[in-house]
Amino acid sequence: MTEERMSFRAEVSRLLDIVVHSLYSDKEIFLRELISNASDACDKLRYEALTMPELTGEDTDFKITVDADPKARTITVADNGIGMSRDELIENLGTIARSGTSAFLEKIEEAKKADLTQIGQFGVGFYSAFMVAQMVEVTSRKAGSAEAWSWHSDGKGEFAVEEDDRTTRGTSVTLYLKQGEDQLLKEDTLRLIINRYSDHIALPVYLNGNDKPTNRAAALWLRNKSEITAEQYKEFYHHVAHAFEEPALTAHWRAEGKIEYTALLFVPGMRPFDLFDPKRQHGVKLYVKRVFITDAAEGLVPNYLRFLRGVIDSEDLPLNVSREMLQHNPLLAKIRQGVVRRVLGDLNKFADDKGAYAGFWANFGAVVKEGVYEDSEHREELLKLARFRSTHGEELVSLADYVGRMKEGQDAIYYINGDDADALARSPHLEGFAARGIEVLLLTDTVDDFWPGAVDAYLDKKFKSVTRAGQDLSKIAPADGEKDKTAAKEEAPASDLSSLIALIKLALGDKVKDVRSSDRLTDSPVCLVADEGDVDLHLERFLKQHNQIRTPSARILEINPRHTLIRKMAERAKTGGASSDLDDIAWLLLDQARLLDGETVTDPQGFNRRLGDVLTKVVFAEEK
């Protein structure tokens, strides 16, 4: 069959360009990645052979070989695993079919400096071969197939595929080394690399035809913790997660009793770029008595812990359990309960290290808060783990911190939702709370629009949004120095204010649900709030953007009776009654409130006209 040439998908070409043209001190990790891929291929075939033993035939001893040829200047990594078909070679080696790839690569390119830990987030360690190779050739024959195929590329934009005469199943990856990489051809060098990076691989790795494996070939997770070094844990994480950075947290335990299983799980040190891709699944591999079953067992790990990487090895599940049977297996549900309980407990201990935990929360906090919304059984533990930005300062705060600082007379945990914490901290909704020294949580993740309503309360303190009507702050004394400042501000007389409120209601009609005097405002003239029972402001905007609602709810316009503009308007309303000037100012104030809440002006032409008219009258009044 003639050779068929194809172009890499754009994302692969860009990734290869970043890999090839970046300088790394640890180029040798290419061998770790190729051995790791070979191990995965053997694991997958071992599982398939449980129900289809004909796939392995007489060749049931899985192994990986690494062979160097100094004369040809090549290194070949081979396995007798599941192999790949022609289409799989093209799909696996020529495409990165993952949501958000392009956007993420743009960020890396903009940074001008490629970071191996960032590239590792793609799970495409195969391409690390091009750091040391000028040409890479892959031959593969899928188990159960009579056809074999060859793939080769110089990593410069194209690859070729053609039929091959390979007679055995599995895959061989041959690297034709670049000039200057001859050190990698030495057996001692390769042995050191394998011992350093692949000692934990549960399959034997044979070097240059030696009869004795170079590695221990023992499942790391089954060893005693006392026998495992921090470096070995790290390298196993690199293997199982196809990652390059250090894990943030390692959890290794054996559960004994009614159900027995061993777990070795890691919290990544970096957030995967596709963490919020709806198609993303957890990265915990399920084994039964050391036999790989699946890396996507539904129900093994809750969705809000989908960042976990690692291995769970069960002693009680049947060896021939199918992936379909796993969905409703009660033993799996019990393992899940144990895993959640242990991981949340370890995270709670980890939280004592505020600096390290802040990094974890920045990476995965939004995902953990999904659990607060979804998992009522573990909600209390999850709330203990939660951290927030607040008006108290730059440091993240826990709910326990918040409750411990609550003011005398305060009976609720106050929060505000938005897109940017710094912008939220300047919101007029917070003015009355700041005047009384009341801390407010600044919530900026999408899930923050949903979980407070599901939780209702923490330590008997209800969650309340500051953008809702009905906030009674009168029971809380002003902060030091604020009492005199507030008292010094003259308030519009009640009768004048009533007249103004009536005129504003008349002018704005059904564009507002009500107009009320505000207790929350100290410096701003107006703000919009949601009525009790209505959807909160930020959540409604989110739902509107996703076409969940078409017509937004009318809001309550609160006016500040101590603001100079409102006092002047109230005075004018009492003496002059309704006027076009007051109507225009009322509309401008409504638009101002909308803009402060991140909304758009609903009538730009009307806004323009009113603003021009009011400014003109102000200018001419000054001239007179």
N, C-alpha and C positions, 0 to 999 in steps of 0.2 A: 504494500500500500504506500502511496506517495506521501511525502511529508506535508502536513497542513499547518500553515503559519497563521497565527492570530495575534491580535493586540491585547495587551493587558487592559483591563478596565482602568479608567482614569485614576481611580483611588489607589489602585495597586501601583501604577507608574509613579504617582506622587510619593507614595510610601517608600518605594524602592529608592527613589532619588534622595529622600531624606536619610535612609539607612546607609546608602553607599557613600554619600558625600559628608557624612558626619564622622567625627573621630571619637572612638570609644577606647577606654583603657582595658575593657574586658571583652575583646572580640571573641574570646574562646567560648563565650556562652552559646555560640552557634551550635556547638556539639551537644550541649545540654538540651537545647530545643529540639534537635533532630532525634536524640535518644528518647526524649519525652514523647514526641509524636509517634515514634515506633512502639513505645510501651502502650500508648492509647490504642493503636491499631491491633495489638495482640489482645488487649483486654476486650475489645469489641468482638473479636472473632471467638474468643473463649466463651463469651456469653451466647453468641449465635449458635455455637456448636452444642450447647446444652440440648437444644431441640432439633438441631440438624447436624448430627455428628459426621455426616458425609463431607461437610465443609473442611474438616481437618484431616479426614482419612487416617493414615498411619502416622502422620506428622503432628503429634499432639504435644511435643515439647516446645513451648514457645521460647524464643530467644532473640537477642539483638546482637549483631556483629558490627565491629568497627575495624576497617582495614585501610592501612595506608600503603600507597605505592610510590616510593620516592622517585623512581624513574619516570613514571607518568605524571608525578606531582599531583596525585589525587587522594582524596579521602572518601571512603564509601561507608555509609551507615545503612544497614539492611535489617529487615525483620521478616518473620513468617506470619504476619498478622493478616488482617482482613483484606488488605489491598484496595486498589481503586480501579474503577472502570474508566473508559475514555472520558465520559461526561463528568465523572467525579474529579478526574485530574484537572479538567478545564475549570470546573466550578471551584474546587478547593484551592488551586494554585494560581488562578487567573482573575479571581473576583473576591472582593470583600463585600458581601451582601449584607451590610448591617446599617441600620438607620443612624443617621448623624455622622457618618464617616467623613463626608466632604467638609462639613462645618468644623469638625475636630481637626482635620488636617490643615485647614486654613489657619487655625489658631497656632498650631505648631510652626507653620511656615512663617507666620507673622512674628513669632518669638525669635526668629533668626537662629535659634540654637536648638537642635533636636535633642531630646532627652530620651534615653533608652527606656526609662520607666514609663514615659508617656506612650511611646510606640508599643510597649508591651501590652497596653490596654486593648489592643486589637485582637490579641490571641493569635497572632500570625507570626510566631517565632520562626517558621520556615524561612521567611525572607531574611533573617539574620545571616543565613548562609552567604549572601552576597556581600557581606562585610569582608570575607576572606577569599571568595571565589569569583573568578572572572566568567565562569560558566558553571551551571548546575544542570545535571541530568537526572531525571527520575524515571525509573522503570517500575511498572506495577502490573500485577495480575490479581484480579479480585478472586477471593475464595469462591469456588463453585463455577467459575467462568473458564472457558477454553481460550479466551482472548487475552493478550497482554499488550500493553501500550507503553510508549516512551514519550516523555515530556522533557524539553530542554530549552534553556534560555540564558542569555547573557545579562538579563536584568535591565536591558536598555529600552524597554517598551514593547517587545514582542516575545512570543514563545512559540514553539512548534510541537505538534503532536503527530506521532505516527505509530503504526503497528509494530510490535516487537516480538522476538522469538523466545522470550522468557518462558520457561516450562514449569516454574514453581510459583506458588502463591506468595503474596506479600509485596513489599516495596523496598527498593534500593535507591538511595539518594547519593549521587556521586558529585563531589565538588572538585573542580579543576582550579587549583589554587592560583591566586594572584602572585606576582613577583613580590618577594620579601616576606612571604608567609611560610618559608621552608621549615621553620622551627616546629610547626604543627605536624610535620611528617615524622618526627622522632617518636618512637614508641614510649619512651619515658614521659615525654610531654603529654601525649594522649592519655597515658595511664593516670597521670596527676589530675588532668581535667576530669576524667571519668570519676575518679575517687572523690574529687572535690564536689562535683555537681550532680552526680548520678548514682552515688552509693546507695541511696534509698530506693531506687527502682526495684520493684518486686520481681523483675525478670533478670536472668543472667545476661551480662554484657561481656562478650568475648572479643578480645583485642588481637588482631593479626593472627588469627587461627590458633591461639593458645587454647589448651583444653580446660584450663581453670578460669572461671569468670573473674573479671577485674573488679567487679563490685560485690557487695555482700549478697545481693539478690534476695533480701528479706523485707517484707512489708514493714515500713518504719512504724506505722501506727500500732502494730502489734508488739513492739518492743516496750520495755519498761521505760517510764519517763526518765528515770535516773541514768539510763544508758544513752540518752539522746542529748547531744549538744545543741546549743542555740544555733550554731552554724548549720547543723543537719536539719533542724526544723525549718530554717530559712530556705535551704535548698529544696526541701520537699515542697514548701509553699510555692517556690518558683516553678516546680514541676507540675503540681496539681492545678495551679491557677494560671499557668503560662504567663507569669508576671515577672517583673524585674526588680521591683522595689522590695523593701522589707515589710513584713506584715506588721500591722499596728497591734494586733493581739493574737495570741495562740492559746487554744483551749484543747487539751488532750486528756481524755478520761475513759474509763471502762465502767459501764453500767452492769451490775450483777444483781441477780434476784429472779423475779418472775420473767423478765426479759433481759437478754444479754446482748450488748453491742459495744463496740469500741468506736469512739469518735475522735478525729483529729481535725479541728476546724480553725480557720484563720479569718480574721478581719483584715481586709486589704489596707495597705498604707496609702493607696490612692483611690479616688473615685473613678470607676469606669465611665467612659464618655457616654455610654448608652444605658446608664443606670435607670433612666426613666422611659426607655423604649418599651412599649406595651408587650413586645414579643420576647423581651429578655426573661430568662429563667435563672434560678439559682445555680450556683456552680459547685454543689456538693455531690460527690459521686457516691452511689450506693453499691456496696459489695455484700455478698453473702458468703461467709466462710472463705474470704479472700478472692472470690470470683466476682469480677466486675459485672454489675447488672445494668445500671443506667446512670447517666449524669443529669437526668431531668425527671426524677421521680416526683410526680405531683403529690403534695401532701407531706413530703419529707421535711420541708422547711417552709414556714409561712412566707408569704410574699414580702412582708416588711423586713425580712432578714435575707433578702435575695442577694445581698452583697457578700454573704459568706462563701468561702471556698474551703475545700477539704474533702474528707472521706468519712463515711460511716459504714462500718462493717458489722453486719448482724449475724448472730449465731442461731437465731430462731426462725427467720424467714426460710421458706423452702428454696432449695437451690435452683429449681426450675421455675421460679415465680416469673410470670410474664409482666411486662410493663403495664398492660391493661389491668391485670389482677391487683397491681400495687395501688391503683387509685382508690380501692375500697377495702384495703387490707387493715384490719383492726390493730395488728401488731405495729404497722407503720405509724398509725395514729398515736400509739403509746410512745414509740421512739421519738416522734415529733414533740410530744409533750415534754419528754425528758431533755431534748435538745434545746427547746425554747427556755425551759427553766434554768438550765445550766448556762446558756449563753447570756441571758439577761442578768444572771447572778454575777458572771465574770465581768460583764460590762459595768455593773454597779460598783464592783471593786476597782475597775479601771478608772472610773470617774473620780477617784481620789487624787489622781494625777491630773490636775486641772489643765495644764498645758497640753499634754498628750491627748486628753479627752476632748479638748476644744478642737483639735485637728480632726479627730474622729467625727465629732458632731458636724463640723463644716462639710465633711464628705458624705455622711450618711444620716444626719439628723432628720432631714425631710422624709426619708424612707421609714425611719423608726416611728415618726409621728403618724404614718399611715396605720401602724399597729395600734396606736392610741385610738384611732377611729374605728378600726375593724375588730380588734381582739379585746372584747370585754373581759375575758377570763384573766388576761395578763395586763389589764389596763393600769392597775395600781403600780406594778413594777415598771411599766413603760413610762408612766408619768414621773417616777423618780429619776429616770434616766434623761428626761427632756431638759434641754437648755434653751435659753431665749436671750435675744437682745432686749434691752429695756431702757427706760428713761433714767435708770439709776446710774448708768455709766457704760463704758465700753466692754467691760467683762461680762461674759455670759452668766446668766443667773438660772438657778433651779427654782422650781415652784416652792421648795422648802425655804430657800433664800427669800423669795418674795413674801411668803406668808409671815416669816419671821420679822419682816420690816413693815408690815401693815400698820397704818395709822390707827390711833384710838378712834373708835366709831366706824372704821371701815369694815364692811362685811362681805366684800366681793373682790375677786381678782380681775382687774381691769386690763383690757387688751385693745389693740387697734390693728386692723388688717390693711395691707397695702403692698406695693411692689418694691419699695426701697425704704430701709430702716431710717436713714438719715432724713429723708423727706417726711416720713411719718412723725419723727421727733419734732418737726416744725409745724405739725398740723394744728389748726386753731381748735380742734376738738380737745386738745390736751391742755389748753390754757388754764381752765378751772382746776384740773387735776394737779398741774404743776404748782399753782398758787397754794394748794393745800399740801404739797409735798407727797402726793400720791404717786406711787410707781405704776407705770403702764407698760405692759409687754408689747413689743413691736414685732408683729407677725408678718412675714414676707413670703412664706412658702405657700404653694397652691393648696396643700392639704390643710393649712391653717384656717381656711375658710370653712372647713367641715368638722374638724374634731372637737372644737369647744362646745358645739351644740350637742354632740354625742356624749361628751364627758359630763357636762352639767356642773360638776363641783369637784374640788380637791380639798381634802380635810375640812369638809363641810362649808367651804368657801366657794360660792357660785362664780362661774366665769361670766363676765359682762363686757360687752363691746362698748367702747366710749362713743361710738357713732350711733348709738340708739337713744331714743328719747326716754325720759323718765328717770334720768340719773339724779338722785337726791344726794347732793354733797354737803348739805347744810349741817349734818351731824359731825362733820370732820372740820376741825379748826384750821384756819389758814396757817401756812408755814411761817416761821419767824420772819418778820419784816414785811410780810404780805398783807397782814391785817390792816396796818396803817395805810398802805398803798391803795388797798381796795376801798377803804373808808373815805379816802381823799377824793375818790372819783364820784362826782355827782351823778345821781341816777335820774332818768326822766320821770316826771310825776306819773303816777299810775293812770290818771285820767287821760293825760296826753298820750301815754303809751297805748292805751286801749284804742284811742282814736286812730293812731298810726297803724296798729295791727289790723283794724277793720279795713282801712284804706288799702293796705298791702294785700290783704285777702281778696279785696274787690279787684285790684289791678291784676294780680297773678292768676286768679280764677283756679281752674283745676290743675294748673302746673305745680301747685303745692297742695299737700294734704291738709296742712294747717300752718299757722304762723303763731309762734309763742315767744314769750320773753325767756332769755337764756340765763341759766345759772353757771354754765360751763365756760362762757366766754369772758375774757378779761381785756384783751387787746384788739381782737378782730370784731368787726361789726356784725357779721352773720356767719352761720354755718348750716349745713343740711344734715338732718339726722333721720334714721329709719324709725318708724313707729313700732311699738311693741307688737310682735307677731309678724311683722314684715321681714322680707329678706334683707340681710345686712348690705350696706352700700357696696363694699368690695366684692362680695359674693355675687351680687346681682350683676355687676359689670362682667365678672368671669362667665356667668351663665349666659349673658347676652352675647359675649364674644363667641361662645360655642353653640349659639343658636338654640339654647335651652329655653329662653324666654324672648318674646318679641317686643312687648310693651313694658317698659320699666315702670315701677311703682312710683306714685307721687310721694314726695318726701315732705317732712316737716321743716319749715324754715325757722330757725331760732335766731332772734335778734338780741343784741347786747344793749341793754338799757343804759349802760354806763359809757358807751362809746359816743364821742362828740357828734358824729354824723347822725346816729340814731336819735340823740337828744334833739338836735336841730330839726330833724324830720318830724319828730313828735310835736315839737313846738309849732312847726308849720302846719301840721295836720289839724291841730286844735284851732288855730286862728284862721287858716285859709281853707280848710277842708280839702276835698279832692282837687288835684291839679295834674296837668300833663307832666310837670317837673317831677312830682313825687312818684308818678307812675313810672317814668323813665328810670329814676334812681332805684326804685324797687326791682325793676327788671335787671338793671345792672348788678345790683347786689345778689340777685339769684344766680346770675351768670358767674359772678365772682366766686360764690360758694361752690358752684359746679366745678370751676377750674381748679380750685384748691383741693377738691376731692379727686382730681385726675380725670374729670369728665370733659367733654367738649361742649362748646357753645351750640345750642340747638338751632339758633337762628342767627348766623353770622351777620347777615345784612341788617337785621334789626339791632343787633348789638353795636354794629358800626355806627348806625344812625343815632342811636341813643347816646353813645359815648361822645360823638361829635357835637350833638346838641348841648349836652350837659357841660362839656368843656368850653364851648363857645360862650355859653351864658356865664360861666365862672370868670372867664377872661374879661368879658365886657363889663361884668359887675365890678371887677377890680379897677377898671379904667374910670368908672364913674366915681 
